[in-house]
Amino acid sequence: MLKKTLLSAAIALTLATGAQAAEVSEEIIQESFFPYAKGTPEFTGLKAGMVINQGNVEQFKDVLDPAMYMFVKNGDTEIKVGETTDFALHPSYIEATRKYSADVQLGAEHGEISDTIAGRPFPAEPSMDDPRAGEKLAWNYKYGYNWGDSAAIMPFYWTMRDMESGNKERTIKMNFHFLNFTHRTSQEPYPAITPNPSELFRGIYVQVLEPFDVKNTQLLIHRFEDDTKVDNAYLYLGFQRRVRRLSSGQTTDAFLGTDVMIEDFEGYNGRISDMKWTYKGTKHLLMPMYNHNDMVLDTETHQDDDGYQVVAFGGQGGCFPEITWQLRKVYVVESEPVDPNHPISKRQHYMDAQTFIIPRNITYDRKGDMWKSWTIGQSHPDHHLPVNKGTGVSIDDSFTMIDIQANHCTTGQFKGIVDPERSPVDKFSVQNMRASGR
């Protein structure tokens, strides 16, 4: 405990160095980061421990997004209600918001923002009267605390399923790694890794472990601090033994034949400038957030040598994680592609107001019809692996991408680890892809 206290104090002192004279008001900080300090949201008849199913779903339609309402109404799944809990972020990230966010402004052009150092860029409550409120919320997501400064998912199982029959068609085992080069607050060095000659903001590195035909396929994404610069994306195919550059259009292709686009990762994996963002309002909705250690775990498959068990899946086709859902404060944000040739017309993002993760998405096709439903379950870090305790990171813990029109899904079961030693800087390089592919 003393070690953690000293570390937090050291981080806060470092962040304070060179801070702006102006600071975000404490009222704004409290409302942004501690929305349940004065009580949790309520809805008539809704209680922790109850189950929402076909028989009572109409009563609770107003706390479900349209896709989840449809699934429950059709009998595809049931929703187990859990208690609303505090997913407090790391104190260093909150302190960075206090010190650095007061003077952050959007630029004149879409995708432009003034210099930012760390923390939540726009902590004040969004307003329907602000035409750029959606864009500000998108920046809060980009510079949020999703996975903290670095983390790894090792291992990560993606299973493709026929939703009608429940047949498991194929399972791909992968490792994912994440690293923030800038906007760092909790892992040394902070606020940025130097040298950083390419001025990167974030790196994502993926390596496929199984099955044999795609083994050692690797994906590397470099996202720049300058959001107007197109991401660099590289793909290494094991059978070709070479690295090739991906075009921007390929990030909307099905990744390894799954129901997931590269652009879908984490709820949205693209530039702010690629979308027009519109704030649609604040609601209290049921979100897939829970304590991993209290859930129904998969005792038959994907058990690690250390005894860790992934979340179990059930419902229609085995496409739904068996988790509990909390009633939480949510910002509803719509994104429309700037590129008229993009394969979708829009996404509806349901952003958790406390953490700025995106646990729920609905994607609409070019005609405007509901196409895909994305759920990414979030575990509280203090009820997960021991290494994650105290990190303040909302742990991505399960996912499902359901293609509603094709009656098909891809599910994700995984072990998220917040440990900087798992994601060193040299892992996020083209040279590493070549070396790992030999």
C-alpha positions as CSV (number, residue, x, y, z in Angstrom):
1,M,0.0,0.0,0.0
2,L,2.9,2.4,0.9
3,K,4.6,1.7,-2.4
4,K,1.4,2.5,-4.4
5,T,0.9,5.7,-2.4
6,L,4.4,6.8,-3.1
7,L,4.0,6.0,-6.8
8,S,0.8,8.0,-7.1
9,A,2.4,10.9,-5.3
10,A,5.4,10.8,-7.7
11,I,3.2,10.7,-10.8
12,A,1.1,13.6,-9.6
13,L,4.3,15.6,-8.9
14,T,5.7,14.9,-12.3
15,L,2.4,15.8,-14.0
16,A,2.3,19.0,-12.1
17,T,5.6,20.1,-13.6
18,G,5.1,22.7,-16.3
19,A,1.3,22.6,-15.9
20,Q,-0.9,25.3,-17.2
21,A,-1.8,28.1,-14.9
22,A,-5.5,27.4,-15.3
23,E,-7.1,24.3,-13.9
24,V,-10.3,22.5,-14.5
25,S,-12.8,23.3,-11.7
26,E,-13.3,20.6,-9.0
27,E,-17.0,20.6,-9.7
28,I,-16.4,19.5,-13.3
29,I,-13.8,16.9,-12.2
30,Q,-16.2,15.3,-9.7
31,E,-19.1,15.2,-12.1
32,S,-17.0,13.7,-14.9
33,F,-15.1,11.1,-13.0
34,F,-17.4,10.3,-10.0
35,P,-20.9,10.3,-11.5
36,Y,-22.3,8.0,-8.8
37,A,-20.9,9.8,-5.8
38,K,-24.3,11.0,-4.8
39,G,-26.2,7.8,-5.8
40,T,-26.6,5.4,-8.6
41,P,-29.3,5.7,-11.3
42,E,-32.6,4.0,-10.8
43,F,-35.5,2.8,-13.1
44,T,-38.9,1.7,-12.0
45,G,-39.0,-2.0,-11.2
46,L,-35.3,-2.6,-12.1
47,K,-33.3,-4.3,-9.3
48,A,-30.0,-6.1,-9.1
49,G,-30.4,-9.8,-9.3
50,M,-33.4,-9.8,-11.6
51,V,-33.5,-11.1,-15.2
52,I,-35.0,-9.3,-18.2
53,N,-36.5,-11.7,-20.7
54,Q,-39.3,-11.9,-23.3
55,G,-41.9,-11.8,-20.5
56,N,-40.9,-8.4,-19.1
57,V,-38.7,-6.7,-21.7
58,E,-41.4,-4.1,-22.7
59,Q,-41.2,-2.8,-19.1
60,F,-37.5,-2.1,-19.5
61,K,-37.3,-1.0,-23.1
62,D,-36.2,2.5,-22.1
63,V,-33.0,1.2,-20.4
64,L,-31.9,-1.0,-23.4
65,D,-30.4,0.1,-26.7
66,P,-32.4,-0.9,-29.8
67,A,-30.3,-4.0,-30.7
68,M,-30.4,-5.4,-27.2
69,Y,-34.1,-4.8,-26.9
70,M,-34.6,-6.7,-30.2
71,F,-32.4,-9.7,-29.0
72,V,-34.3,-10.0,-25.7
73,K,-37.7,-9.6,-27.4
74,N,-36.8,-12.3,-29.9
75,G,-35.7,-14.7,-27.1
76,D,-32.1,-14.7,-28.3
77,T,-30.8,-13.8,-24.9
78,E,-31.7,-12.7,-21.4
79,I,-30.1,-9.9,-19.4
80,K,-29.0,-10.5,-15.8
81,V,-29.0,-7.2,-13.9
82,G,-26.1,-6.4,-11.6
83,E,-25.4,-3.6,-9.1
84,T,-24.1,-0.3,-10.5
85,T,-20.5,0.0,-9.3
86,D,-17.8,2.6,-9.4
87,F,-15.2,2.1,-12.1
88,A,-12.8,4.8,-10.9
89,L,-9.9,5.6,-13.2
90,H,-6.3,5.9,-11.9
91,P,-5.7,9.0,-9.8
92,S,-2.9,10.1,-12.1
93,Y,-5.2,10.3,-15.1
94,I,-7.7,12.4,-13.1
95,E,-4.9,14.7,-11.9
96,A,-3.7,15.1,-15.5
97,T,-7.2,16.2,-16.4
98,R,-7.1,18.8,-13.6
99,K,-3.8,20.2,-14.7
100,Y,-3.9,20.1,-18.5
101,S,-7.4,20.2,-19.8
102,A,-8.6,23.7,-18.9
103,D,-7.4,25.3,-22.1
104,V,-7.9,22.5,-24.6
105,Q,-9.8,23.7,-27.7
106,L,-11.0,22.1,-30.9
107,G,-9.3,23.4,-34.1
108,A,-11.0,25.2,-36.9
109,E,-11.1,22.1,-39.1
110,H,-12.6,18.7,-38.3
111,G,-10.0,16.4,-36.6
112,E,-7.9,19.3,-35.3
113,I,-7.3,19.9,-31.6
114,S,-4.9,22.2,-29.7
115,D,-1.9,20.7,-28.0
116,T,-2.8,18.2,-25.3
117,I,-0.5,16.6,-22.8
118,A,-2.6,14.0,-20.8
119,G,-5.9,13.4,-19.2
120,R,-9.5,13.9,-20.5
121,P,-9.5,16.7,-23.0
122,F,-13.1,17.9,-22.5
123,P,-14.3,16.8,-19.0
124,A,-17.3,19.2,-18.9
125,E,-20.7,17.8,-19.5
126,P,-21.8,17.8,-23.2
127,S,-24.5,20.1,-24.3
128,M,-27.1,19.6,-27.0
129,D,-26.6,23.3,-27.9
130,D,-23.0,22.7,-28.8
131,P,-22.8,21.6,-32.4
132,R,-19.3,20.0,-31.8
133,A,-20.2,18.2,-28.6
134,G,-20.0,14.8,-30.4
135,E,-16.5,15.6,-31.6
136,K,-15.4,16.5,-28.1
137,L,-16.8,13.2,-26.8
138,A,-14.9,11.4,-29.5
139,W,-11.6,13.0,-28.4
140,N,-12.4,12.0,-24.8
141,Y,-12.6,8.4,-26.1
142,K,-9.4,8.6,-28.2
143,Y,-7.4,10.1,-25.2
144,G,-9.2,8.0,-22.7
145,Y,-7.8,5.4,-20.3
146,N,-8.8,2.4,-22.3
147,W,-6.1,-0.2,-21.3
148,G,-4.2,2.6,-19.5
149,D,-0.7,3.4,-20.9
150,S,-0.1,-0.2,-22.1
151,A,-1.5,-3.6,-21.8
152,A,-1.7,-7.0,-23.4
153,I,-4.4,-9.6,-24.2
154,M,-2.7,-13.0,-23.9
155,P,-4.3,-15.2,-25.0
156,F,-7.2,-13.9,-27.1
157,Y,-9.7,-16.5,-28.6
158,W,-12.0,-15.4,-31.5
159,T,-14.7,-17.9,-32.4
160,M,-16.9,-17.7,-35.5
161,R,-20.3,-19.2,-34.9
162,D,-23.4,-19.9,-36.9
163,M,-26.1,-18.2,-34.9
164,E,-28.9,-20.4,-36.0
165,S,-27.3,-23.8,-35.4
166,G,-24.7,-22.8,-32.8
167,N,-21.9,-24.5,-34.7
168,K,-18.4,-23.3,-33.9
169,E,-16.9,-22.9,-37.4
170,R,-13.4,-21.8,-36.5
171,T,-11.4,-20.5,-33.5
172,I,-8.4,-18.2,-33.9
173,K,-6.0,-17.7,-31.0
174,M,-4.1,-14.4,-30.9
175,N,-2.1,-12.1,-28.7
176,F,-2.9,-8.3,-28.8
177,H,-0.6,-5.6,-27.4
178,F,-1.4,-1.9,-26.9
179,L,1.0,1.0,-26.2
180,N,0.5,4.7,-25.8
181,F,3.5,6.8,-26.9
182,T,2.0,10.0,-25.6
183,H,-0.6,11.1,-23.1
184,R,0.9,8.7,-20.5
185,T,0.1,9.1,-16.8
186,S,0.6,5.8,-14.9
187,Q,3.5,3.9,-16.4
188,E,7.0,5.4,-16.8
189,P,8.0,7.4,-18.8
190,Y,5.3,10.0,-18.6
191,P,3.8,12.0,-20.2
192,A,5.5,10.6,-23.3
193,I,8.0,8.0,-24.6
194,T,11.1,9.6,-26.2
195,P,12.5,9.5,-28.7
196,N,9.4,9.4,-30.9
197,P,10.5,10.6,-34.3
198,S,7.3,9.6,-36.1
199,E,5.2,11.5,-33.5
200,L,3.0,8.4,-32.8
201,F,0.2,8.5,-30.3
202,R,-0.6,4.8,-30.1
203,G,0.5,1.4,-31.4
204,I,-1.5,-1.8,-31.7
205,Y,0.2,-5.1,-32.4
206,V,-1.5,-8.4,-33.1
207,Q,0.1,-11.8,-33.6
208,V,-1.9,-15.0,-34.6
209,L,-0.9,-18.2,-32.8
210,E,-3.4,-20.7,-34.1
211,P,-4.6,-22.3,-36.3
212,F,-1.8,-23.4,-38.5
213,D,-3.0,-21.9,-41.8
214,V,-2.9,-18.3,-40.4
215,K,-0.2,-18.9,-37.8
216,N,2.1,-15.9,-37.4
217,T,-0.1,-13.5,-39.3
218,Q,0.7,-10.1,-37.7
219,L,-1.0,-6.7,-37.8
220,L,0.7,-3.5,-36.7
221,I,-1.2,-0.1,-36.5
222,H,0.6,3.2,-35.9
223,R,-1.8,6.0,-35.0
224,F,-0.3,9.5,-35.1
225,E,-0.6,12.3,-32.6
226,D,-1.7,14.4,-35.5
227,D,-5.2,13.0,-36.2
228,T,-5.3,14.4,-39.7
229,K,-2.5,12.0,-40.7
230,V,-3.6,8.6,-42.0
231,D,-2.7,5.7,-39.8
232,N,0.1,3.4,-40.9
233,A,-1.0,-0.2,-40.9
234,Y,1.1,-3.2,-41.8
235,L,0.3,-6.9,-42.3
236,Y,2.7,-9.8,-42.1
237,L,1.4,-13.0,-43.7
238,G,3.3,-16.1,-42.5
239,F,3.1,-18.0,-45.7
240,Q,4.5,-15.1,-47.7
241,R,7.1,-14.1,-45.1
242,R,6.9,-10.4,-45.9
243,V,5.4,-7.2,-44.6
244,R,3.0,-5.3,-46.7
245,R,1.4,-1.9,-46.1
246,L,-2.4,-1.9,-45.8
247,S,-4.4,0.7,-47.6
248,S,-6.9,2.7,-45.5
249,G,-9.8,0.9,-47.3
250,Q,-8.7,-2.5,-46.0
251,T,-9.4,-1.5,-42.4
252,T,-13.1,-2.0,-43.2
253,D,-12.6,-5.5,-44.6
254,A,-13.5,-8.6,-42.5
255,F,-10.5,-9.3,-40.3
256,L,-9.3,-12.9,-41.0
257,G,-12.7,-13.8,-42.2
258,T,-14.5,-12.8,-38.9
259,D,-17.5,-10.5,-38.5
260,V,-15.1,-7.8,-37.2
261,M,-13.4,-5.0,-39.1
262,I,-10.1,-3.6,-38.0
263,E,-12.0,-0.3,-37.6
264,D,-14.3,-2.0,-35.1
265,F,-11.6,-2.8,-32.6
266,E,-12.4,-1.5,-29.0
267,G,-15.6,0.1,-30.2
268,Y,-13.9,2.4,-32.7
269,N,-10.4,2.0,-34.1
270,G,-9.9,4.9,-36.4
271,R,-9.2,8.6,-36.7
272,I,-11.6,11.2,-35.3
273,S,-11.3,13.0,-38.6
274,D,-12.7,10.0,-40.5
275,M,-16.1,10.5,-39.0
276,K,-18.7,13.2,-38.4
277,W,-19.6,13.0,-34.7
278,T,-23.0,13.9,-33.3
279,Y,-24.0,13.9,-29.7
280,K,-27.5,12.5,-29.4
281,G,-28.1,12.9,-25.6
282,T,-27.3,11.4,-22.2
283,K,-29.3,8.3,-21.0
284,H,-29.3,5.7,-18.2
285,L,-28.8,2.4,-20.0
286,L,-27.8,-1.2,-19.1
287,M,-24.2,-1.7,-19.9
288,P,-22.1,-5.0,-19.9
289,M,-19.9,-4.1,-16.9
290,Y,-19.2,-6.5,-14.1
291,N,-16.7,-8.3,-11.9
292,H,-15.0,-11.1,-13.8
293,N,-14.4,-13.3,-10.8
294,D,-18.2,-13.3,-10.0
295,M,-19.3,-14.4,-13.5
296,V,-20.1,-17.8,-15.0
297,L,-16.7,-18.9,-16.3
298,D,-15.9,-21.4,-19.1
299,T,-14.7,-24.6,-17.4
300,E,-14.4,-26.6,-20.5
301,T,-12.3,-24.6,-22.9
302,H,-9.6,-22.0,-22.9
303,Q,-8.4,-22.5,-19.4
304,D,-4.8,-21.3,-18.9
305,D,-2.1,-23.1,-17.1
306,D,-2.4,-20.6,-14.2
307,G,-6.0,-21.6,-13.7
308,Y,-7.5,-18.4,-15.3
309,Q,-10.9,-19.1,-16.9
310,V,-12.5,-16.9,-19.6
311,V,-16.2,-15.8,-19.6
312,A,-18.7,-18.4,-20.8
313,F,-21.1,-17.8,-23.7
314,G,-24.7,-18.8,-24.1
315,G,-27.9,-17.6,-25.7
316,Q,-28.9,-18.1,-29.3
317,G,-26.0,-19.7,-31.2
318,G,-23.7,-19.2,-28.2
319,C,-23.3,-15.6,-29.3
320,F,-23.9,-13.9,-26.0
321,P,-21.5,-13.6,-23.0
322,E,-23.0,-14.9,-19.7
323,I,-22.4,-11.7,-17.7
324,T,-24.4,-9.1,-15.7
325,W,-25.3,-5.7,-16.9
326,Q,-25.3,-2.4,-14.9
327,L,-27.6,0.6,-15.2
328,R,-25.1,3.4,-16.0
329,K,-24.8,7.0,-17.3
330,V,-24.2,6.8,-21.0
331,Y,-23.5,9.3,-23.8
332,V,-25.1,8.4,-27.0
333,V,-22.9,9.5,-30.0
334,E,-23.5,8.9,-33.7
335,S,-20.6,8.7,-36.2
336,E,-21.1,9.0,-39.9
337,P,-18.2,8.3,-42.3
338,V,-16.8,11.2,-44.2
339,D,-15.9,8.9,-47.1
340,P,-19.1,8.3,-49.2
341,N,-17.6,4.9,-50.2
342,H,-17.4,3.6,-46.7
343,P,-19.4,0.3,-46.3
344,I,-21.5,1.6,-43.4
345,S,-23.9,4.6,-43.1
346,K,-23.3,5.2,-39.4
347,R,-22.6,3.8,-36.0
348,Q,-24.4,4.5,-32.7
349,H,-21.9,4.5,-29.9
350,Y,-22.9,4.1,-26.3
351,M,-20.1,5.6,-24.4
352,D,-19.8,5.0,-20.6
353,A,-19.7,8.4,-19.1
354,Q,-17.3,7.5,-16.3
355,T,-14.7,5.6,-18.2
356,F,-15.3,6.7,-21.9
357,I,-15.0,3.1,-23.0
358,I,-17.6,2.0,-25.7
359,P,-19.2,-1.2,-24.3
360,R,-22.0,-1.1,-27.0
361,N,-22.2,-0.2,-30.6
362,I,-24.8,-0.6,-33.3
363,T,-23.6,-0.4,-37.0
364,Y,-26.0,0.4,-39.8
365,D,-25.4,-0.6,-43.5
366,R,-25.4,1.7,-46.5
367,K,-29.2,1.6,-46.7
368,G,-29.6,2.6,-43.1
369,D,-30.7,-0.8,-41.8
370,M,-29.3,-2.3,-38.6
371,W,-26.4,-4.5,-39.6
372,K,-24.1,-5.4,-36.7
373,S,-24.2,-5.3,-32.9
374,W,-21.0,-5.0,-30.9
375,T,-20.8,-5.8,-27.2
376,I,-17.5,-5.6,-25.3
377,G,-17.9,-6.7,-21.7
378,Q,-15.9,-4.8,-19.1
379,S,-14.5,-6.2,-15.8
380,H,-13.6,-4.1,-12.8
381,P,-9.8,-4.4,-12.5
382,D,-10.0,-5.2,-8.7
383,H,-12.1,-8.3,-9.5
384,H,-9.9,-9.8,-12.2
385,L,-6.2,-10.9,-12.3
386,P,-4.2,-9.8,-9.2
387,V,-1.8,-7.8,-11.5
388,N,-4.7,-5.6,-12.6
389,K,-5.8,-4.6,-9.1
390,G,-5.5,-0.9,-8.5
391,T,-4.7,0.0,-12.1
392,G,-8.0,1.9,-12.7
393,V,-8.3,0.2,-16.1
394,S,-11.7,-1.0,-17.1
395,I,-10.6,-4.5,-18.4
396,D,-11.9,-5.6,-21.8
397,D,-13.0,-9.1,-20.8
398,S,-15.4,-10.5,-23.5
399,F,-16.9,-9.5,-26.8
400,T,-19.4,-10.4,-29.4
401,M,-19.9,-9.0,-32.8
402,I,-23.3,-10.2,-34.2
403,D,-24.1,-9.8,-37.9
404,I,-27.8,-9.5,-37.6
405,Q,-28.5,-9.8,-41.3
406,A,-26.3,-12.9,-41.8
407,N,-27.4,-14.5,-38.5
408,H,-23.7,-15.0,-37.6
409,C,-21.4,-13.9,-34.9
410,T,-17.8,-13.7,-33.8
411,T,-17.1,-14.0,-30.1
412,G,-14.1,-13.1,-28.0
413,Q,-12.8,-14.7,-24.8
414,F,-9.6,-13.4,-23.4
415,K,-7.2,-12.6,-20.6
416,G,-6.4,-8.9,-20.3
417,I,-3.1,-8.0,-18.5
418,V,-2.1,-4.5,-17.5
419,D,1.7,-5.0,-17.3
420,P,4.2,-2.7,-19.2
421,E,6.7,-5.5,-19.5
422,R,4.3,-7.3,-21.9
423,S,4.3,-4.5,-24.4
424,P,7.8,-3.0,-24.8
425,V,8.4,-0.3,-27.4
426,D,10.3,-2.5,-29.8
427,K,7.3,-4.8,-30.2
428,F,5.6,-2.0,-32.2
429,S,7.9,-2.0,-35.1
430,V,8.0,-3.4,-38.6
431,Q,11.4,-4.9,-37.7
432,N,9.8,-6.9,-34.9
433,M,7.2,-8.3,-37.4
434,R,10.0,-9.6,-39.6
435,A,12.0,-11.0,-36.7
436,S,8.9,-12.7,-35.2
437,G,7.9,-14.1,-38.6
438,R,11.1,-16.2,-39.1
